[in-house]
């Protein structure tokens, strides 16, 4: 199994990860507020997915 380290990636891939990492928290907060007011199945699943991605970035798993 190949292991990919964030710091060994090409510069364009590192920039994409940094952008995704900085955008994830505001999107997660917006989606959480939207899910609280208008809970649909899609919103709940999207909130869980964004929360999981945010946790992965926070724990440096990605």
N, CA, C and O atoms as CSV, one atom per row, in Angstrom:
chain,resi,resn,atom,element,x,y,z
A,1,UNK,N,N,0.851,-1.169,0.000
A,1,UNK,CA,C,0.000,0.000,0.000
A,1,UNK,C,C,0.899,1.236,0.000
A,1,UNK,O,O,1.776,1.388,0.850
A,2,UNK,N,N,0.661,2.098,-0.961
A,2,UNK,CA,C,1.450,3.324,-1.063
A,2,UNK,C,C,0.932,4.348,-0.067
A,2,UNK,O,O,-0.276,4.512,0.102
A,3,UNK,N,N,1.837,5.017,0.573
A,3,UNK,CA,C,1.462,6.043,1.546
A,3,UNK,C,C,1.804,7.407,0.968
A,3,UNK,O,O,2.921,7.622,0.497
A,4,UNK,N,N,0.863,8.316,1.001
A,4,UNK,CA,C,1.080,9.649,0.464
A,4,UNK,C,C,1.223,10.632,1.610
A,4,UNK,O,O,0.335,10.763,2.452
A,5,UNK,N,N,2.339,11.311,1.627
A,5,UNK,CA,C,2.571,12.324,2.639
A,5,UNK,C,C,2.280,13.682,2.042
A,5,UNK,O,O,2.615,13.957,0.890
A,6,UNK,N,N,1.658,14.517,2.832
A,6,UNK,CA,C,1.255,15.846,2.386
A,6,UNK,C,C,2.452,16.657,1.899
A,6,UNK,O,O,2.319,17.438,0.957
A,7,UNK,N,N,3.589,16.494,2.505
A,7,UNK,CA,C,4.754,17.324,2.186
A,7,UNK,C,C,5.566,16.785,1.019
A,7,UNK,O,O,6.469,17.469,0.536
A,8,UNK,N,N,5.272,15.583,0.556
A,8,UNK,CA,C,5.974,15.023,-0.593
A,8,UNK,C,C,5.237,15.252,-1.903
A,8,UNK,O,O,5.740,14.902,-2.971
A,9,UNK,N,N,4.063,15.829,-1.826
A,9,UNK,CA,C,3.254,16.046,-3.021
A,9,UNK,C,C,3.800,17.200,-3.847
A,9,UNK,O,O,4.553,18.028,-3.336
A,10,UNK,N,N,3.423,17.260,-5.127
A,10,UNK,CA,C,3.826,18.402,-5.952
A,10,UNK,C,C,3.217,19.695,-5.417
A,10,UNK,O,O,2.226,19.658,-4.687
A,11,UNK,N,N,3.798,20.828,-5.771
A,11,UNK,CA,C,3.310,22.108,-5.237
A,11,UNK,C,C,1.833,22.378,-5.530
A,11,UNK,O,O,1.133,22.920,-4.675
A,12,UNK,N,N,1.344,22.010,-6.721
A,12,UNK,CA,C,-0.050,22.266,-7.042
A,12,UNK,C,C,-0.978,21.429,-6.163
A,12,UNK,O,O,-2.064,21.886,-5.806
A,13,UNK,N,N,-0.566,20.219,-5.812
A,13,UNK,CA,C,-1.398,19.366,-4.956
A,13,UNK,C,C,-1.403,19.884,-3.524
A,13,UNK,O,O,-2.432,19.839,-2.849
A,14,UNK,N,N,-0.249,20.381,-3.054
A,14,UNK,CA,C,-0.192,20.973,-1.713
A,14,UNK,C,C,-1.105,22.190,-1.619
A,14,UNK,O,O,-1.787,22.390,-0.614
A,15,UNK,N,N,-1.111,22.998,-2.674
A,15,UNK,CA,C,-1.966,24.187,-2.681
A,15,UNK,C,C,-3.445,23.792,-2.656
A,15,UNK,O,O,-4.244,24.430,-1.971
A,16,UNK,N,N,-3.809,22.747,-3.395
A,16,UNK,CA,C,-5.198,22.268,-3.384
A,16,UNK,C,C,-5.593,21.789,-1.996
A,16,UNK,O,O,-6.713,22.051,-1.556
A,17,UNK,N,N,-4.711,21.100,-1.300
A,17,UNK,CA,C,-5.006,20.621,0.049
A,17,UNK,C,C,-5.165,21.796,1.006
A,17,UNK,O,O,-6.066,21.787,1.845
A,18,UNK,N,N,-4.310,22.800,0.897
A,18,UNK,CA,C,-4.400,23.971,1.774
A,18,UNK,C,C,-5.713,24.722,1.537
A,18,UNK,O,O,-6.354,25.165,2.490
A,19,UNK,N,N,-6.111,24.864,0.281
A,19,UNK,CA,C,-7.374,25.542,-0.031
A,19,UNK,C,C,-8.555,24.740,0.509
A,19,UNK,O,O,-9.464,25.302,1.119
A,20,UNK,N,N,-8.541,23.440,0.289
A,20,UNK,CA,C,-9.630,22.593,0.789
A,20,UNK,C,C,-9.697,22.637,2.309
A,20,UNK,O,O,-10.781,22.646,2.891
A,21,UNK,N,N,-8.536,22.663,2.944
A,21,UNK,CA,C,-8.480,22.707,4.406
A,21,UNK,C,C,-9.035,24.025,4.945
A,21,UNK,O,O,-9.704,24.038,5.978
A,22,UNK,N,N,-8.765,25.122,4.261
A,22,UNK,CA,C,-9.234,26.415,4.751
A,22,UNK,C,C,-10.715,26.645,4.453
A,22,UNK,O,O,-11.356,27.444,5.136
A,23,UNK,N,N,-11.267,25.972,3.464
A,23,UNK,CA,C,-12.666,26.158,3.090
A,23,UNK,C,C,-13.586,25.214,3.869
A,23,UNK,O,O,-14.782,25.483,3.979
A,24,UNK,N,N,-13.064,24.135,4.401
A,24,UNK,CA,C,-13.891,23.111,5.024
A,24,UNK,C,C,-14.620,23.621,6.262
A,24,UNK,O,O,-15.807,23.336,6.416
A,25,UNK,N,N,-13.968,24.351,7.136
A,25,UNK,CA,C,-14.619,24.807,8.372
A,25,UNK,C,C,-15.785,25.763,8.100
A,25,UNK,O,O,-16.861,25.548,8.656
A,26,UNK,N,N,-15.632,26.807,7.276
A,26,UNK,CA,C,-16.802,27.661,7.015
A,26,UNK,C,C,-17.964,26.913,6.354
A,26,UNK,O,O,-19.126,27.157,6.679
A,27,UNK,N,N,-17.648,26.001,5.425
A,27,UNK,CA,C,-18.709,25.209,4.810
A,27,UNK,C,C,-19.415,24.320,5.826
A,27,UNK,O,O,-20.636,24.170,5.792
A,28,UNK,N,N,-18.640,23.736,6.724
A,28,UNK,CA,C,-19.211,22.868,7.754
A,28,UNK,C,C,-20.126,23.666,8.685
A,28,UNK,O,O,-21.212,23.200,9.029
A,29,UNK,N,N,-19.704,24.849,9.090
A,29,UNK,CA,C,-20.527,25.676,9.979
A,29,UNK,C,C,-21.810,26.112,9.266
A,29,UNK,O,O,-22.891,26.054,9.852
A,30,UNK,N,N,-21.701,26.544,8.018
A,30,UNK,CA,C,-22.886,26.935,7.257
A,30,UNK,C,C,-23.847,25.761,7.116
A,30,UNK,O,O,-25.052,25.915,7.315
A,31,UNK,N,N,-23.324,24.601,6.777
A,31,UNK,CA,C,-24.164,23.425,6.588
A,31,UNK,C,C,-24.790,22.977,7.901
A,31,UNK,O,O,-25.924,22.500,7.911
A,32,UNK,N,N,-24.074,23.120,8.999
A,32,UNK,CA,C,-24.615,22.765,10.306
A,32,UNK,C,C,-25.794,23.665,10.667
A,32,UNK,O,O,-26.816,23.185,11.159
A,33,UNK,N,N,-25.655,24.963,10.426
A,33,UNK,CA,C,-26.756,25.897,10.694
A,33,UNK,C,C,-27.945,25.585,9.785
A,33,UNK,O,O,-29.093,25.598,10.231
A,34,UNK,N,N,-27.670,25.310,8.531
A,34,UNK,CA,C,-28.747,24.972,7.597
A,34,UNK,C,C,-29.451,23.689,8.018
A,34,UNK,O,O,-30.674,23.592,7.911
A,35,UNK,N,N,-28.696,22.706,8.494
A,35,UNK,CA,C,-29.287,21.438,8.915
A,35,UNK,C,C,-30.133,21.624,10.168
A,35,UNK,O,O,-31.150,20.949,10.328
A,36,UNK,N,N,-29.738,22.514,11.046
A,36,UNK,CA,C,-30.529,22.765,12.256
A,36,UNK,C,C,-31.892,23.346,11.887
A,36,UNK,O,O,-32.902,22.964,12.477
A,37,UNK,N,N,-31.935,24.265,10.917
A,37,UNK,CA,C,-33.194,24.914,10.559
A,37,UNK,C,C,-34.021,24.127,9.545
A,37,UNK,O,O,-35.249,24.117,9.635
A,38,UNK,N,N,-33.378,23.471,8.589
A,38,UNK,CA,C,-34.077,22.721,7.547
A,38,UNK,C,C,-33.507,21.305,7.436
A,38,UNK,O,O,-32.793,21.000,6.481
A,39,UNK,N,N,-33.813,20.447,8.395
A,39,UNK,CA,C,-33.202,19.108,8.376
A,39,UNK,C,C,-33.829,18.193,7.318
A,39,UNK,O,O,-34.999,17.822,7.407
A,40,UNK,N,N,-33.034,17.848,6.338
A,40,UNK,CA,C,-33.421,16.824,5.372
A,40,UNK,C,C,-32.349,15.736,5.423
A,40,UNK,O,O,-31.276,15.933,5.992
A,41,UNK,N,N,-32.648,14.615,4.836
A,41,UNK,CA,C,-31.689,13.514,4.834
A,41,UNK,C,C,-30.395,13.919,4.142
A,41,UNK,O,O,-29.304,13.607,4.621
A,42,UNK,N,N,-30.516,14.611,3.023
A,42,UNK,CA,C,-29.332,15.053,2.293
A,42,UNK,C,C,-28.487,16.008,3.125
A,42,UNK,O,O,-27.261,15.900,3.145
A,43,UNK,N,N,-29.142,16.946,3.815
A,43,UNK,CA,C,-28.404,17.905,4.645
A,43,UNK,C,C,-27.666,17.214,5.785
A,43,UNK,O,O,-26.523,17.556,6.088
A,44,UNK,N,N,-28.314,16.252,6.411
A,44,UNK,CA,C,-27.669,15.532,7.508
A,44,UNK,C,C,-26.461,14.761,6.997
A,44,UNK,O,O,-25.401,14.785,7.624
A,45,UNK,N,N,-26.607,14.076,5.864
A,45,UNK,CA,C,-25.482,13.320,5.309
A,45,UNK,C,C,-24.344,14.245,4.884
A,45,UNK,O,O,-23.173,13.934,5.101
A,46,UNK,N,N,-24.689,15.376,4.282
A,46,UNK,CA,C,-23.656,16.333,3.866
A,46,UNK,C,C,-22.935,16.924,5.077
A,46,UNK,O,O,-21.721,17.125,5.039
A,47,UNK,N,N,-23.676,17.202,6.149
A,47,UNK,CA,C,-23.060,17.723,7.368
A,47,UNK,C,C,-22.110,16.693,7.970
A,47,UNK,O,O,-21.007,17.037,8.395
A,48,UNK,N,N,-22.534,15.435,8.008
A,48,UNK,CA,C,-21.656,14.384,8.530
A,48,UNK,C,C,-20.404,14.220,7.678
A,48,UNK,O,O,-19.309,14.025,8.207
A,49,UNK,N,N,-20.563,14.297,6.370
A,49,UNK,CA,C,-19.413,14.174,5.484
A,49,UNK,C,C,-18.437,15.341,5.677
A,49,UNK,O,O,-17.228,15.131,5.777
A,50,UNK,N,N,-18.962,16.567,5.728
A,50,UNK,CA,C,-18.091,17.731,5.938
A,50,UNK,C,C,-17.430,17.680,7.313
A,50,UNK,O,O,-16.267,18.059,7.458
A,51,UNK,N,N,-18.166,17.213,8.323
A,51,UNK,CA,C,-17.577,17.058,9.654
A,51,UNK,C,C,-16.451,16.040,9.656
A,51,UNK,O,O,-15.420,16.248,10.296
A,52,UNK,N,N,-16.644,14.943,8.944
A,52,UNK,CA,C,-15.589,13.928,8.842
A,52,UNK,C,C,-14.357,14.443,8.119
A,52,UNK,O,O,-13.229,14.169,8.529
A,53,UNK,N,N,-14.571,15.186,7.046
A,53,UNK,CA,C,-13.445,15.765,6.310
A,53,UNK,C,C,-12.709,16.774,7.183
A,53,UNK,O,O,-11.479,16.810,7.196
A,54,UNK,N,N,-13.469,17.600,7.918
A,54,UNK,CA,C,-12.833,18.577,8.797
A,54,UNK,C,C,-12.003,17.887,9.876
A,54,UNK,O,O,-10.888,18.318,10.169
A,55,UNK,N,N,-12.533,16.825,10.464
A,55,UNK,CA,C,-11.795,16.085,11.490
A,55,UNK,C,C,-10.530,15.474,10.902
A,55,UNK,O,O,-9.481,15.482,11.546
A,56,UNK,N,N,-10.620,14.946,9.687
A,56,UNK,CA,C,-9.435,14.378,9.047
A,56,UNK,C,C,-8.360,15.428,8.811
A,56,UNK,O,O,-7.176,15.160,9.015
A,57,UNK,N,N,-8.763,16.628,8.382
A,57,UNK,CA,C,-7.788,17.702,8.219
A,57,UNK,C,C,-7.219,18.150,9.579
A,57,UNK,O,O,-6.021,18.405,9.699
A,58,UNK,N,N,-8.073,18.242,10.583
A,58,UNK,CA,C,-7.640,18.692,11.899
A,58,UNK,C,C,-6.648,17.715,12.526
A,58,UNK,O,O,-5.686,18.133,13.170
A,59,UNK,N,N,-6.881,16.418,12.340
A,59,UNK,CA,C,-5.991,15.397,12.905
A,59,UNK,C,C,-4.780,15.121,12.008
A,59,UNK,O,O,-3.943,14.278,12.330
A,60,UNK,N,N,-4.692,15.836,10.881
A,60,UNK,CA,C,-3.600,15.701,9.905
A,60,UNK,C,C,-3.562,14.297,9.290
A,60,UNK,O,O,-2.486,13.775,8.996
A,61,UNK,N,N,-4.742,13.687,9.097
A,61,UNK,CA,C,-4.817,12.401,8.410
A,61,UNK,C,C,-4.779,12.586,6.909
A,61,UNK,O,O,-4.444,11.660,6.170
A,62,UNK,N,N,-5.121,13.779,6.455
A,62,UNK,CA,C,-5.061,14.091,5.016
A,62,UNK,C,C,-3.984,15.134,4.827
A,62,UNK,O,O,-3.735,15.567,3.702
